Amino acid sequence: MSPTRGDSLSSAPDAALFPERGERERIDDYLTRALALADERVCAGSATPTLDMEAFRRELEGFDFTNTRPLTELLDWSIAVLEHGLTHLTHPRYFGLFNPAPTFPAQCADRLVASFNPQVASSGTSPAAVALEAYVIRRIAERAGFPAGTGGHFTSGGSEANYTALLCALTRAHPGFAVDGARAFAGPPVFYVSKECHRSWVKIAHQAGIGRSAARLVATDGLGRLSLDALTRAIAEDTAAGCVPFLIVASAGTTNAGMLDPLNACAEIATQHRLWFHVDAAWGGAMIASERLRGVLAGLERADSATIDAHKWFATTMGCGMILVRAPATLTAAFQVSASYMQSHELSLDPYMNTIQWSRRFLGLRLFLSLAAAGWSGHAAHIERAIAQTAWIRGELERRGWSVANDSPFALLNVVPPAALGDPRTVVARVLASGRAWVALARFEERDVIRICVTHGETSDADLAILVETLNAGG
């Protein structure tokens, strides 16, 4: 029975959860101004956390979720926690992992997506979002040299993208894998990746049910690149032992040293043995943006699949990976399901039928807005600038007696200090304690090194000079 005039079936929405438009605008403006001020303080302050964690944990106990507080007060509290309780990837002297400060267009995209909050599992519910993401993937694949018809999708990051590639490789290696798993193979399935690889590959082997020992960590050539002789021997030995090789992984930008495996040679070996060839270019893949430098990635276009993270050198906000797959039908074979409650059932289109994820955030808008606003040329300038800054750091450190352990084509240095400054571990601890910059201790070819990666698009000459000064302090 319909309610009569003047009756109401529902009480008013909770004002704290769903404030009226005027109140939302006031708080949104307040947050925008507060974040701008916080960004200024972060850039001028410590790159490392300064929060008293014991005091913070005690403070958390005061939130019993019975007594409420005004949202603006909570926003101020949250900003203070984030400002003092994080290693700041947005600090211009963060020379750490591949997590750059995000571009402004990507940040705008996050605000848009948070407001509309689309579910991008289905082309039925989010036709525009699904089409936009597919378009961006197609243009990235085209730029990487992949043939027309290449497919793929956005992922939560490189680990999901690599896992997708491994499942595709297993599915192509034996059609029974989709139903029977590893039991379908005549022997234990195994794959090959450099010992300098991202360790997500070991976790991925576990996740896929083939066991961590299935990840054959192949020796390097002494310079951080996968050894072709060691790879060939490993395949021959495994085949003779009754194992079933199914995948070769080459890295285009190893995590510790930014090294590039021999892509073309790996592609040849994969073709010879009829194995799936995947390139983990989570970081280095963004070099496709540069006309001057993209030739470094020759051989990428021969891959059956490739990983490129937009939240790395394309500098979108976090959690924006991509998987490119030469034969997109393999994605459908690996992930197809039937669900009557979904609005659409397009095998080659609907993300829920072609990806690991089901509920999906609209990730592609971040990269779309960045590319549409700056173009390939803007991203090329970003990449080339970082490489030039890395070369300057290298020259300054070598002039002061430091040695460089790696020879990366990307913006990453592995350096060893002169003896007077102490060992790498001591120097890193001293730099981090200062808060003036962030660098990492790493292992490269069985020795400790200091890992320096230029990631911030607004790092200045002055910031580079402060880094060099801080590294050499105490000598």
NORSULLIN-V859933 format. One line per field, one symbol per residue. ss: DSSP state (2 for helix, 1 for strand, 0 for the rest). psi: psi as a letter, one per 30 degrees, with the letter a starting at -180 (. if undefined). burial: + if it has 9 or more other C-alpha atoms within 8 Angstrom, else -. A space follows every 10 residues. Layout:
BEGIN
ss=???
psi=???
burial=???
END
This chain:
BEGIN
ss=0000000000 0000000000 2222222222 2222222222 2222000000 0022222222 0000000000 2222222222 2222000000 0001000000 0002222222 2222220000 0000002222 2222222222 2220000000 1111100222 2222222222 2220002222 2222000011 1111000002 2222222000 0222111101 0000010222 2222222222 0001111111 1100000001 0022222222 2220011111 0002222220 0002222002 2200111110 0000000000 1111100022 2222200000 0000000000 2220000000 0002222222 2222222222 2222222222 2222222220 0011000000 0111110022 2002222222 2222000101 1111001111 1110000000 2222222222 22000
psi=kkklkflkfk lklkfeeill eeeeeeeeee eeeeeeeeee eeffakflkg kjeeeeeeee ffjggekllk eeeeeeeeee eeefglkjfg kfgjhbaiil klleeeeeee eeeeefhljh fkfeeieeee eeeeeeeeee eeefgllkfk aalklfaeee eeeeeeeeee eeejffeeef affflfakkl lkkkfglkgf eeeeeeefgf kfffjjjkll gfggkkkeee eeeeeeeeef ggljkfkkkk kiileefhlj ljeeeeeeee eeghlkjkji heeffffffj eefffegkfe fflflkkkjf gcffhlllhi lkkkkeiffe eeeegklkjf fkflhjegek efggleldkk liefeeeeee eeefleeeee eeeeeeeeee eeeeeeeefg glkkflikfa hkkjlkllef flleeeeeee eeefffljll klkkhglklk kjkjfkfgkl eeeeeeeeee efkf.
burial=---------- --------+- ---+--+--+ +--++--+-- -++--++++- -----+---- ---------- -+-+++--+- +-++++-+++ ++++++-+++ +++-++++++ --+----+++ +++-+++-++ ++++-+++-- ++++-++--+ ++++++++++ ++++++++++ +--+-+++-- ++-++--+++ +++++++--- ++++++-+-+ ++-+++-+++ ---++++--+ ++-++--++- -+++++++++ ++++++++++ ++++-++-++ ----++++++ ++++++++++ ---+--++++ +-++++++++ +++++++-++ ++++++++-+ ++++++---- --+---++++ +++++----- -+++++++++ +--+++++++ ++++-++-++ --++-+++-- -+++++-+-+ ++++++++-- +++++-++-- ++--++++++ ++++---+++ ++++++--+- --++-+++-+ +----
END
